[in-house]
Amino acid sequence: MVFETTIVRDLMSTYTAIVIKEEDLFVAKCPELGTASQGKTIEAAVFNLKEASEIYLEEFPNKSTSKPILTTFEVKVLAKDENIGKKNALRYFAINLIFQLLDKKEVTLFS
């Protein structure tokens, strides 16, 4: 008689949790696995993410050993100001006029 046995060991792996506050909940995401969860506190969101990730890894073992690179970047944010909107409209009009003149097209100032 031949017996087959499967040995299951508990291995611990470290993953990244990115937590974002959204309205009245915290949303936790794991970039390595693509899992996400939520909770009323940061701790609850991360705990729920851990549980979701464990369930995910039971079905889809992670073979990747790469870790995400966390960095920041800046973007230009335009202020909501009526004067800025008017300035942008004027700039658009002036640029459009210049392009029309360069293309030697007929320029219509008022329609």
JOFENRA-V220146 format. One record per backbone hydrogen bond with DSSP energy under -0.5 kcal/mol. NH is the residue of the N-H (numbers start at 0). CO is the residue of the C=O. If there is no record, write none. Layout:
{{NH;CO} {NH;CO}}
//
This chain:
{{6;4} {7;5} {8;6} {10;8} {17;28} {18;16} {19;26} {21;19} {21;24} {24;21} {25;38} {26;19} {27;25} {27;36} {28;17} {29;34} {30;28} {33;29} {34;29} {36;27} {38;25} {44;40} {45;41} {46;42} {47;43} {48;44} {49;45} {50;46} {51;47} {52;48} {53;49} {54;50} {55;51} {56;52} {57;53} {58;54} {58;55} {59;55} {62;60} {69;67} {70;68} {77;75} {80;78} {84;80} {85;81} {86;82} {87;83} {88;84} {89;85} {90;86} {91;87} {92;88} {93;89} {94;90} {95;91} {96;92} {97;93} {98;94} {99;95} {100;96} {101;97} {102;98} {103;100} {104;99} {107;105} {108;106}}
//
